[in-house]
Amino acid sequence: MIDQRLRRTLVDSLYSNPMSLLIGALCGVLVCAYTAYVSDDQALQVVAWVLAGVAFMRVAVMVAVRNVLRAKSSTLELLFEFGAFAYAGSVSLMAALAILHNVSVEAQMVLVVYAVGYATAIAPRNAGRPFIAIGQLLAVMAPLTGALLLSDALLVRVLGVVALLHIPSTVSITINVYRSLRTSIAEAETNERLARKMEVLAHTDIVTGLHNRAGLNDVLAAQVRHGGSDQRIALFWLDLDRFKEVNDLLGHQMGDRVLSEIARRLRDSLPVDAGIARFGGDEFVFFCQIDDRAQCERLANRVLDQITRPMRLDGERLEVSSSIGIATMPEDGVDADRLMQAADLALYHAKQDGRGKLRFFDDEMTRELANRREIEAELRQAIQRDELSLFFQPIIDLQTGRIRCFEALLRWFHPVKGELRPAEFIPVAEETGVIVTLGNWITRQAALACAQWPEDVSVAVNLSPLQIKAPGAVLAIEQALREANLDPRRLELEVTESLFIEDHEQTAAFINELSAKGVRFALDDFGTGYSSLSYIHKYPFSKIKVDRCFVSGADVGPRAHAIIRAVAAMGRGLDMEIVAEGLEEQCQVETVRDAGCTLGQGYFFSRAVPDYLAAMLLAQDREGDGLRAA
């Protein structure tokens, strides 16, 4: 196939410079017409007219073919051969007749010089097709050389010998030019082919064979650019739920096979003209033209169903769910960037709704994003401006009524918006990573406050999973203890079950290292997550906090009380303290105490208060018989 392309390129080179052919033809017509006229030789005049006709025909064919240039290579080559050989023969015949007819010396000289010059110049110009170039050379030089050698004049015969020797040298030059030209074109073909291959590789995901991020940007931009103003496009942003567990448990090689299977299912589920890409990690983006929102939703549900189907790889039965965010054009954006942003926002909200969900973009999502960004910026400033405060809620010994611990709770008093609830800014801090800086600040302030309390009172601090996974997490806790000069046994770190879902090894190292130094750990919100007993067995928890949903609320009843009793019995057997959260009434206190809970926390005893009021509560606690002792 490359030979055909190469031949086409070489043939095209014959037609690449019509101006040189036009100038050469014009010169030939003028030289031959003038010498025929002044020599008054009838034969020369006839040949001159033939040469003029051939020259005109060649120029006309060159211009016509160059404007179209769609004929087959063989046809183009044949047309050029006919004109080239006819013209070369006419030039040679003119020069030979001038010598044989013994016209004026000046006319002979002009025609011979022109013929030799033409033969020499045309050889490298037409070297792309050696047959034509050498054929023209021989068509000119062979008759001319013969005529020179047949002359009676010795000097003219010597010139014939020189002309004869000129033929092989010019042939050699022509062949060398042809080889160089062929090599250059072949190298250019190879480089172009490699460049195309590299471009394909640069736009292809090696795991799935789909477009990668760069490839997606190109095909999506092209679709938007060339699709017309009335087209409707739906863009779907898909994220696999908890795919990290597949890599962690089964290895990255198995993870790649899962991704390849997901890619295959997407190809089978989507229209043939859909653009599909692996955007990175466990995210896929695909787009296609749609008629309406209903069609878009049906397509998304079909994709979700296909991906959720169990897959079996090397004997492993895997079930993978996904979430999808959807944006449509022109409703949600009129260019590729806005469409991608809208689908990304929709995906975020789909994942917030739970696994296996899909969400369409709406304008409210943009307002929420703007609000989150505003909160993020203001939160960073709040840390620097000391707008944040720690409040402390007491945790009470249910037998004595005395304060055993304070839980540190963050409060933000915004200078313009007033008090902001933790539910408004803690999720934003988690998403943006600000929670790491914030959590370290909370731990340090809580330790400083606890250092002012009696030695039998401890402080509890909630930890975010991001804090624990951050570099230097243990060092940050140790630094807070050193700055406050606080006994590590008086610091209690509360973690939730969500911490253990993803990264057991790093979590275990964090807990074990601090536990060895005396820091205590509590399992918070027990009963609302997976409630796996393996966590309690594996990690050195000293306290379990029973979530408030089992203590107060509309659903509290005999079943909730039975659960509390079971947890309390487990705590006694494991030498752990059990904290009941959300205590608001005397009867609730009595119920959880009778069930076996050792500690209680809630509005019945006290709301969270500033540090100076916490010190007053401690003073009252030490002077009296305890805080609302029952």
Buried (B, 14 or more C-beta within 10 A) or exposed (E): EEEEEBBBBBBBBBBEEBEEBBEBBEBBBEBBBEBBEBBEBEBBBEBBBBBBBBBEBBBEBBEEBEEEEEEEBEEBBEBBBBBBBBBBBBBBBBBBBBBBBEBBEEBBEBBBEBBBBBBBEBBBBBBBBBEBBBBBBBBBBBBBBBBBBEBEEEEBEEBBEEBBEBBEEBBEBBBEBBEEBBEEBBEEBEEEEEEEEEEEEEBBBEBBEBBBBEBBBBBBEEBBEEEEEEEBBBBBBBBBBEBBEBBBEBEEEBBBBBBBBBBBBBBEBBEEEBBBBBBEEBBBBBBBBBEEBEBBBEBBEEBBEBBBEEBEBEEEEBEBBBBBBBBBBBBBBEEBEBBBBBBBBBBBBBBEEEEBBBBBBBEEBBEBBEEBEEBBEBBBEBBEEEBBBBBBBBBBBBEBBBBBBBBBBBBBEBEEEEEBEEEBBBBBBBEBEBBBBBBBBBBBBBBBBBBEBEEEBBBBBBBBBBBBBBEEBBEBBBBBBEEBEBBBEBBBBBBBBEBBBBBBEBBEBBBEBBBEEEBBBBBBBBBBBEBEEEBBEBBEBBBBBBBBBBBBEEEBEEEBBEBBBEBBEBBEEEEBBBBBBBBBEEEBBEBBBEBBBBBBBBEBBBEBBBBEBBBEBBEEBEEEEBBBBB
